[in-house]
Amino acid sequence: MSVQIIQLNGVSALAVLPIDEWETLLERLETLQDIADAKATMSEETTFPAAFVDRLLAGEAPLKVWREYRGLTLQSLAETSGTTRQMLSMVENGKANPSADLLARLARALDCDMDDLHGESARC
């Protein structure tokens, strides 16, 4: 790289370089920024273990899969979400449909979206 440094009052103040080198430098900086942006995006994305995803794809009750993934018992989730262990068991087994209010409380307790617990593919 052929750079000319210009000094003002004895201090390096400006750098002059050929336009083709400037454009190459800009391209490299843009590439580095793209890489940094991609890494930042990837670190913000939530990933799940394959076994968790496989259980959902196999059609297991989403509420049960999420509850077990978060390491909660029926009783602890019931207490956190303000319902009964029996109600949660019925929802997990497809014998009851949760109200929108209960679904919202369960999603909050499990740190997921309501759609994750009760979507078109969900059994609960």
Disulfide bonds with the S-S distance in Angstrom:
none
